Amino acid sequence: NIHMVLGYLTSFVERSGIVKLLQDPEVQVVGSRLSVLESLGYYSLIGLCRLHCLTGDYRLALQQINAIDVDDKRGLFTRIASTQITLFYHIGFAYMMMKRYADAINMFSTVLLSHRGSRGRTTCFTDGQINSKYDKIRALCTLCVALSPGIRLDEQVKQLVMEKYADEMPRLMQRREENFETLFRYSSPNFITPSTPDYKNIEDRHREAANIQMKWFLAEVRSQASLPEVRSYLKLYTSIPIIKLSSFCELSEEGFRERLMSIKCKSYQMQNARNGGHALEGERSCANDIHFFLSGEMLHVEETERIQRFSEYFMTHSLKFQTAIDDLRSTDPRRRKKKHQQNS
């Protein structure tokens, strides 16, 4: 019963007083200093975030974690790997469904970078769940990049995403709905319906909640159907008559103006400053790397200059070198022989 679970989690949060404790600037919350009730209230906040995300109330899901600073590297949620991955997974998914793709990518990037070394490890019974959630986060990050191609992605995150979805990305950029649907069904949480089912109706409706979320997601994909084509033309020119560009897209001049305004509107998103503020906070800013404006019958394009960051080049190749070392160590026969002797 979802209402019973919601009641228990809310009661734990209220009785523990964890929200006031986290919001007190003079108190530094450390896991060893929390009582059992306070720890239970802390993790109940994360449970409430997950529960509301499963029911499709994404705004309320983000409100539940206002008291938790997700940017704190020493936060209590970082002590358990599965807790951190689950928290960031549901926060990122809520951001994605609220069309805040930049914030979603930031959440997913944090997990992808901090847990990239534990991929494929099966030394604990929870590692299988962590690996599964890690792969789902990579799939969600791929969807966010495809829906907001102007966002600059960290080179290491890009490498982690492309090593598995390099073949899928071109199809997503072409706005093929079947590819979006496949990735969404794989990576989305198991949605639930908050209402009590009608037990007199024997019809199978366990996928109804997931189908509703899928419908909303694909509606956003369809609204961006023309984005890749128009974006490809905008990257070729610095100024071009609107009538000429509309003929390339096989649209009337008036229809093309409407499409440009739609693209301009969708390029602005709410973005969180990631300075310890609330999850719902943010300023509306442009997440596109191509800016354009109309002047009479001319369309002027200004592409944002990308700053070269040489540090990312060295970090990326250092990561490749470390991965090669780990692979060599795992295949070293001497290490296998030593491990076999210890087990025997």
Secondary structure as the mmCIF struct_conf table of DSSP 4:
data_model
#
loop_
_struct_conf.conf_type_id
_struct_conf.id
_struct_conf.beg_label_comp_id
_struct_conf.beg_label_asym_id
_struct_conf.beg_label_seq_id
_struct_conf.end_label_comp_id
_struct_conf.end_label_asym_id
_struct_conf.end_label_seq_id
HELX_RH_AL_P HELX_RH_AL_P1 ILE A 2 SER A 16
TURN_TY1_P TURN_TY1_P1 GLY A 17 GLY A 17
HELX_RH_AL_P HELX_RH_AL_P2 ILE A 18 GLN A 23
TURN_TY1_P TURN_TY1_P2 PRO A 25 GLU A 26
HELX_RH_3T_P HELX_RH_3T_P1 GLY A 31 ARG A 33
BEND BEND1 LEU A 34 LEU A 34
HELX_RH_AL_P HELX_RH_AL_P3 VAL A 36 THR A 55
TURN_TY1_P TURN_TY1_P3 GLY A 56 GLY A 56
HELX_RH_AL_P HELX_RH_AL_P4 TYR A 58 GLN A 63
TURN_TY1_P TURN_TY1_P4 GLN A 64 ALA A 67
BEND BEND2 ILE A 68 ILE A 68
TURN_TY1_P TURN_TY1_P5 VAL A 70 ASP A 71
TURN_TY1_P TURN_TY1_P6 LYS A 73 ARG A 74
HELX_RH_3T_P HELX_RH_3T_P2 LEU A 76 ARG A 79
BEND BEND3 ILE A 80 ILE A 80
HELX_RH_AL_P HELX_RH_AL_P5 ALA A 81 MET A 97
TURN_TY1_P TURN_TY1_P7 MET A 98 LYS A 99
HELX_RH_AL_P HELX_RH_AL_P6 TYR A 101 SER A 114
TURN_TY1_P TURN_TY1_P8 HIS A 115 HIS A 115
HELX_RH_3T_P HELX_RH_3T_P3 ARG A 116 SER A 118
TURN_TY1_P TURN_TY1_P9 ARG A 119 GLY A 120
BEND BEND4 THR A 123 CYS A 124
TURN_TY1_P TURN_TY1_P10 PHE A 125 THR A 126
HELX_RH_AL_P HELX_RH_AL_P7 ASP A 127 LEU A 147
TURN_TY1_P TURN_TY1_P11 PRO A 149 GLY A 150
BEND BEND5 ILE A 151 ILE A 151
HELX_LH_PP_P HELX_LH_PP_P1 ARG A 152 ASP A 154
HELX_RH_AL_P HELX_RH_AL_P8 GLU A 155 TYR A 165
TURN_TY1_P TURN_TY1_P12 ALA A 166 ASP A 167
HELX_RH_AL_P HELX_RH_AL_P9 GLU A 168 MET A 173
TURN_TY1_P TURN_TY1_P13 GLN A 174 ARG A 175
HELX_RH_AL_P HELX_RH_AL_P10 GLU A 177 SER A 187
BEND BEND6 SER A 188 SER A 188
BEND BEND7 PRO A 194 SER A 195
HELX_LH_PP_P HELX_LH_PP_P2 THR A 196 PRO A 197
TURN_TY1_P TURN_TY1_P14 TYR A 199 LYS A 200
TURN_TY1_P TURN_TY1_P15 HIS A 206 ARG A 207
HELX_RH_AL_P HELX_RH_AL_P11 GLU A 208 SER A 223
TURN_TY1_P TURN_TY1_P16 GLN A 224 SER A 226
HELX_RH_AL_P HELX_RH_AL_P12 LEU A 227 LEU A 234
TURN_TY1_P TURN_TY1_P17 LYS A 235 LEU A 236
BEND BEND8 THR A 238 THR A 238
STRN STRN1 SER A 239 PRO A 241
HELX_RH_AL_P HELX_RH_AL_P13 ILE A 242 PHE A 248
TURN_TY1_P TURN_TY1_P18 CYS A 249 GLU A 250
HELX_RH_AL_P HELX_RH_AL_P14 GLU A 253 LYS A 266
TURN_TY1_P TURN_TY1_P19 SER A 267 SER A 267
STRN STRN2 TYR A 268 GLN A 271
BEND BEND9 ASN A 275 GLY A 276
TURN_TY1_P TURN_TY1_P20 ALA A 279 LEU A 280
STRN STRN3 GLU A 283 CYS A 286
BEND BEND10 ASP A 289 ASP A 289
STRN STRN4 ILE A 290 SER A 295
TURN_TY1_P TURN_TY1_P21 GLY A 296 GLU A 297
STRN STRN5 MET A 298 GLU A 303
HELX_LH_PP_P HELX_LH_PP_P3 THR A 304 GLN A 308
HELX_RH_AL_P HELX_RH_AL_P15 PHE A 310 SER A 330
TURN_TY1_P TURN_TY1_P22 THR A 331 THR A 331
HELX_RH_AL_P HELX_RH_AL_P16 PRO A 333 ASN A 343
#
